[in-house]
Amino acid sequence: MPSLGRIPPIAAGLLGFALTRIVTLAFAAAWGPGAAAGLVEHLSKGDGGWYLDIADSGYDSWPAGRPVINGLQQGSNLAFFPLLPALIRALTAVGFTPTVAGLTISAVASLIAAWGLVRFGERVATPQIGILLAILWGVLPGSVVLSMVLSEALFTALAVWTLVHLLRGNLLTAAALTAVAGLSRSTAIALIAAVLWVAIAKLRDRAHRGRAIAAIVIAPLGLIAYLAWVTMRVGSIDGYLVVQKQWNSGFDFGISLARTVFTRVTSDILIPDTIVSLTIIAALVLLVFLFTQRPPGAVLVYTVVCVLLIAGQVNYLNSRQRFLVVVFPLLLPLARGLMRCPMWVRVVVIAAACALSAFYGAWLLNVWPHSV
């Protein structure tokens, strides 16, 4: 929180973010009888089970019969990127149980991301903005995923430090982080675009041309490697798209999303779909405000591509609240707005947001039967 006396910005940001995690997990554990005992299981629900299965048994052969889980046919686990399962497997090799390994990775990655958000805020604005970014990130509607066996915390840690290094001028470091992020999620396309934005501009400068070319080559390597492997596994040039079709997923430039959001906010009120729909609308509004604040080009490119990828996806509306967690630059207008308010207003707003986010996260863990 800004104006915390002699507490360094990094410590203040990490402390504020950590408190949001503690409050969320406390709400979830206190939800009802047996909630505390089942908390670890709930934190690995939904897609977390797929990551744990890959860590334990590897990827499906192809063609593979679509497995049936709880009476529902599933798609191939080739849809899930390998970085998180590989890290889980590495920790299990030194004595962690798979679930504890996954939760540990998310916890550490989320703290690294919060640290990066403070540095990111310092680069684009002030240390106080950086502290607010870290705390606001922890009170997003879908922030419970940062404490689950999911890839959002891991990817955000890589993404925020990629942007920090781009803003510092460390192009090769940013490209290397992007290559690693490409093994985590397809959203790495947005990071690749940000690196290319900076690198292409530097091609005109002889002093930086070599590094720029190297960055252009390095940045997409992780994503290309995994997509190429899936292509060979499936035996089709559009292998990953074939896998996505098994999951009834695809890309329609936001047409289906617009229809669903309109239905949810005007007549067919369903939880959590309505909350997700309102979050998506808020994200689009924040994107407009972000444009008006003229952030560095790489930041804007990353944000716009992320929003386009999330909005354009077909199916799985409820999952988009966690997809939006990685689009942290959208919090910049909120942080700047809060900085204009008196301290007591900031405290009240953040405390209320933390309580609502924690309650909603606890509900998603304990009541919502599907993937978060």
C-alpha positions in Angstrom: 0.0 0.0 0.0 1.4 3.4 -0.8 2.8 5.6 2.0 3.9 2.7 4.1 6.6 4.6 5.8 10.1 3.0 5.5 8.9 -0.3 4.1 10.6 -0.8 0.7 8.2 -0.9 -2.3 9.1 -4.6 -3.0 8.3 -5.6 0.6 5.1 -3.6 0.6 3.9 -5.1 -2.7 4.8 -8.7 -1.6 3.2 -8.2 1.8 0.0 -6.7 0.3 -0.3 -9.5 -2.3 0.5 -12.2 0.2 -2.3 -11.0 2.5 -4.8 -11.3 -0.4 -3.8 -15.0 -0.8 -4.1 -15.6 3.0 -7.6 -14.1 3.1 -8.8 -16.1 0.1 -7.5 -19.4 1.5 -8.9 -18.5 4.9 -12.4 -17.9 3.4 -12.1 -21.2 1.5 -11.1 -23.2 4.6 -13.8 -21.7 6.7 -16.6 -22.2 4.1 -18.3 -25.0 5.9 -17.8 -28.5 7.6 -15.0 -30.3 5.9 -13.9 -27.3 3.8 -10.5 -27.1 5.5 -9.9 -30.8 5.1 -10.8 -30.8 1.4 -9.0 -27.5 0.6 -5.9 -29.1 -1.1 -8.2 -31.2 -3.3 -10.2 -28.2 -4.2 -7.1 -26.3 -5.1 -6.3 -28.9 -7.7 -9.8 -29.2 -9.2 -10.6 -28.9 -12.9 -7.7 -28.3 -15.2 -5.3 -28.9 -12.3 -6.1 -32.6 -12.5 -5.0 -32.6 -16.1 -1.6 -31.0 -15.3 -1.1 -33.5 -12.4 -2.0 -36.4 -14.7 0.5 -35.3 -17.3 3.2 -34.9 -14.6 2.5 -38.5 -13.5 1.8 -40.3 -16.7 2.9 -38.1 -19.6 0.9 -37.1 -22.7 -1.7 -39.2 -24.5 -0.7 -41.3 -27.5 -2.4 -40.3 -30.7 -4.9 -41.2 -32.0 -6.3 -41.7 -28.5 -9.7 -42.6 -27.4 -11.2 -39.6 -25.6 -11.2 -40.5 -21.9 -14.5 -40.4 -20.0 -14.4 -38.6 -16.6 -17.5 -38.4 -14.4 -19.6 -39.6 -17.4 -18.3 -36.8 -19.7 -16.0 -37.4 -22.7 -12.8 -35.4 -22.6 -10.3 -34.1 -25.1 -6.7 -35.1 -25.4 -4.3 -33.8 -22.8 -2.1 -32.5 -25.6 -4.1 -29.3 -25.2 -2.1 -28.5 -22.0 1.4 -27.0 -22.3 4.3 -28.9 -20.7 6.1 -26.4 -18.5 3.9 -26.7 -15.4 3.8 -30.6 -15.5 7.6 -30.7 -16.0 8.2 -28.5 -12.9 5.7 -30.6 -10.9 7.6 -33.8 -12.0 10.9 -32.2 -11.0 9.7 -31.4 -7.5 8.2 -34.9 -7.0 11.6 -36.3 -7.8 12.9 -34.6 -4.6 10.1 -35.8 -2.3 7.1 -33.5 -2.9 3.7 -35.0 -3.6 2.4 -34.0 -7.0 -0.4 -31.7 -5.6 1.9 -30.0 -3.1 4.4 -29.6 -5.8 1.9 -27.9 -8.1 0.6 -25.6 -5.3 4.2 -24.7 -4.3 5.0 -23.7 -7.9 1.9 -21.5 -8.1 2.7 -19.9 -4.7 6.3 -19.1 -5.6 5.5 -18.0 -9.1 2.7 -15.7 -7.8 5.2 -14.0 -5.4 7.7 -13.6 -8.2 5.0 -12.1 -10.4 4.0 -9.7 -7.6 7.6 -8.7 -7.3 7.7 -8.1 -11.0 4.5 -6.1 -10.9 6.1 -3.6 -8.4 9.1 -3.3 -10.8 6.8 -3.0 -13.8 4.8 -0.2 -12.0 8.1 1.6 -11.2 9.1 1.5 -14.9 5.8 2.8 -16.3 4.8 5.1 -13.5 6.0 5.2 -9.8 6.9 2.7 -7.0 3.5 3.5 -5.4 1.7 2.4 -8.6 3.8 -0.8 -8.6 2.6 -1.6 -5.1 -1.0 -1.0 -6.0 -0.6 -3.2 -9.1 0.6 -6.2 -7.0 -2.3 -5.8 -4.5 -4.9 -5.2 -7.2 -3.7 -8.3 -9.1 -4.4 -10.3 -5.9 -8.0 -9.1 -5.6 -9.2 -9.8 -9.2 -12.4 -11.8 -9.5 -10.5 -14.8 -10.7 -7.4 -14.4 -8.5 -8.1 -17.6 -6.6 -6.4 -19.4 -9.6 -3.1 -17.9 -8.4 -3.3 -20.4 -5.4 -4.3 -23.4 -7.5 -2.5 -26.0 -9.6 -2.9 -24.0 -12.8 -0.5 -22.2 -15.1 -1.7 -18.6 -14.6 0.7 -17.6 -11.9 3.6 -19.2 -13.7 2.8 -17.6 -17.0 2.3 -14.2 -15.4 5.6 -14.3 -13.6 7.3 -14.9 -16.9 5.2 -12.3 -18.7 5.7 -9.5 -16.2 9.4 -10.0 -16.1 9.6 -10.1 -19.9 7.9 -6.7 -20.0 10.2 -5.4 -17.3 13.3 -6.4 -19.2 11.9 -5.0 -22.4 11.4 -1.7 -20.6 14.9 -1.9 -19.2 16.3 -2.5 -22.7 17.4 -6.1 -21.9 16.0 -7.5 -25.2 17.8 -10.9 -25.1 16.7 -11.6 -21.6 13.1 -10.8 -22.5 13.3 -13.0 -25.6 14.7 -15.9 -23.4 11.8 -15.5 -20.9 9.4 -15.4 -23.8 10.7 -18.7 -25.1 10.2 -20.3 -21.7 6.7 -18.8 -21.5 5.9 -20.4 -24.9 6.1 -23.8 -23.1 3.5 -22.6 -20.6 0.5 -21.3 -22.5 -0.5 -20.3 -26.0 -1.0 -16.7 -24.7 2.8 -16.5 -25.2 1.8 -15.2 -28.6 1.2 -11.9 -26.9 4.7 -11.8 -25.4 6.2 -12.8 -28.8 4.4 -9.9 -30.4 5.8 -7.5 -27.7 9.3 -8.7 -28.2 9.0 -8.4 -32.0 7.6 -4.9 -31.6 10.8 -3.8 -29.8 13.2 -5.9 -31.8 12.0 -4.8 -35.2 12.3 -1.2 -34.2 16.0 -1.8 -33.3 16.8 -3.4 -36.7 17.5 0.1 -38.1 20.2 0.6 -35.5 23.5 -1.2 -36.5 24.7 -1.2 -32.9 21.6 -3.3 -31.8 20.8 -5.2 -35.0 22.5 -8.4 -34.0 20.7 -8.6 -30.7 17.4 -7.7 -32.4 17.8 -10.5 -34.9 18.7 -12.9 -32.1 15.7 -11.9 -30.1 13.4 -12.3 -33.1 14.7 -15.9 -33.5 14.7 -16.8 -29.7 11.4 -15.4 -28.6 9.1 -17.9 -30.4 11.2 -21.0 -29.9 9.3 -22.4 -27.0 5.9 -22.0 -28.5 7.0 -23.3 -31.9 8.7 -26.3 -30.3 5.6 -27.5 -28.5 3.3 -26.8 -31.4 5.7 -28.7 -33.7 5.8 -31.6 -31.3 2.0 -31.8 -31.2 1.9 -31.6 -35.0 4.2 -34.6 -35.2 2.2 -36.4 -32.5 -1.1 -35.8 -34.2 0.3 -36.3 -37.7 -1.4 -33.2 -39.1 0.0 -29.7 -40.0 -2.8 -28.2 -37.9 -2.3 -30.6 -35.0 -2.9 -28.2 -32.1 -6.1 -27.0 -33.8 -7.3 -30.6 -34.1 -6.7 -31.1 -30.4 -8.6 -27.9 -29.6 -11.5 -29.1 -31.7 -11.7 -32.2 -29.5 -12.3 -29.8 -26.6 -15.0 -28.0 -28.7 -12.8 -24.9 -28.7 -11.7 -22.7 -31.5 -11.6 -19.0 -32.5 -14.4 -16.9 -34.0 -13.1 -13.3 -33.3 -15.4 -12.8 -30.4 -18.8 -13.4 -32.1 -19.9 -16.1 -29.7 -18.6 -14.3 -26.7 -20.5 -11.1 -27.5 -23.7 -13.1 -27.8 -23.2 -14.9 -24.6 -22.2 -11.8 -22.6 -25.2 -9.9 -23.9 -27.5 -12.8 -22.8 -25.9 -13.1 -19.4 -26.1 -9.4 -18.5 -29.6 -8.7 -19.9 -31.7 -11.8 -19.1 -30.1 -15.1 -18.4 -28.4 -14.4 -15.0 -26.1 -17.3 -14.1 -23.3 -17.4 -11.6 -20.4 -17.4 -12.4 -21.1 -16.6 -16.1 -22.6 -13.2 -15.3 -19.6 -12.3 -13.1 -17.3 -13.3 -15.9 -19.3 -11.4 -18.4 -19.2 -8.2 -16.3 -15.4 -8.8 -15.8 -14.9 -9.0 -19.6 -16.9 -5.8 -20.1 -14.8 -4.1 -17.4 -11.6 -5.4 -19.1 -12.6 -3.8 -22.4 -13.4 -0.5 -20.7 -10.0 -0.6 -19.0 -8.3 -1.3 -22.3 -9.8 1.9 -23.7 -8.5 3.8 -20.7 -5.1 2.2 -21.1 -4.9 3.5 -24.6 -5.6 7.0 -23.4 -2.7 6.8 -21.0 -0.2 5.9 -23.8 1.9 3.2 -22.1 5.1 1.9 -23.8 4.4 0.2 -27.1 5.4 -3.3 -25.9 3.0 -3.1 -23.0 0.1 -2.1 -25.3 0.9 -4.8 -27.8 1.0 -7.5 -25.1 -2.3 -6.3 -23.6 -4.2 -5.9 -26.9 -3.1 -9.4 -28.2 -4.0 -11.0 -24.9 -7.5 -9.4 -25.0 -8.0 -10.5 -28.6 -7.0 -14.1 -27.8 -9.3 -14.3 -24.8 -12.2 -12.6 -26.5 -11.9 -14.5 -29.7 -12.0 -18.0 -28.1 -15.0 -20.2 -28.6 -16.6 -21.9 -25.6 -15.7 -22.1 -21.9 -16.9 -18.6 -20.8 -16.4 -19.3 -17.1 -12.7 -20.0 -17.6 -12.0 -16.5 -19.1 -11.9 -14.9 -15.7 -8.7 -16.8 -15.0 -7.4 -16.1 -18.5 -7.8 -12.4 -17.8 -5.6 -12.7 -14.7 -2.5 -12.6 -17.0 -3.5 -9.3 -18.6 -2.1 -7.3 -15.7 -1.5 -4.0 -17.6 -5.2 -3.5 -17.6 -4.8 -2.7 -13.9 -2.7 0.4 -14.6 -5.8 2.7 -15.1 -7.3 1.4 -11.8 -4.0 1.9 -9.9 -3.6 5.5 -11.3 -7.2 6.3 -10.4 -6.8 5.0 -6.9 -3.6 7.0 -6.4 -5.6 10.2 -6.9 -7.9 9.2 -4.0 -7.2 9.9 -0.3 -5.5 7.1 1.6 -8.7 6.1 3.5 -10.5 5.6 0.2 -7.7 3.4 -1.1 -7.8 1.3 2.1 -11.6 0.9 1.9 -11.7 0.0 -1.8 -8.9 -2.5 -1.6 -10.3 -4.1 1.6 -13.8 -4.4 0.1 -12.3 -5.8 -3.2 -10.2 -8.3 -1.2 -13.3 -9.5 0.8 -15.4 -9.9 -2.3 -12.7 -11.6 -4.2 -12.0 -14.0 -1.3 -15.7 -14.9 -0.9 -16.1 -15.5 -4.6 -12.9 -17.5 -4.8 -14.1 -19.6 -1.9 -17.4 -20.2 -3.6 -15.7 -21.3 -6.8 -13.6 -23.8 -4.8 -16.3 -25.2 -2.6 -19.6 -24.9 -4.6 -18.9 -24.5 -8.3 -18.6 -28.0 -9.6 -16.6 -27.3 -12.8 -13.2 -26.0 -13.6 -12.4 -22.5 -12.4 
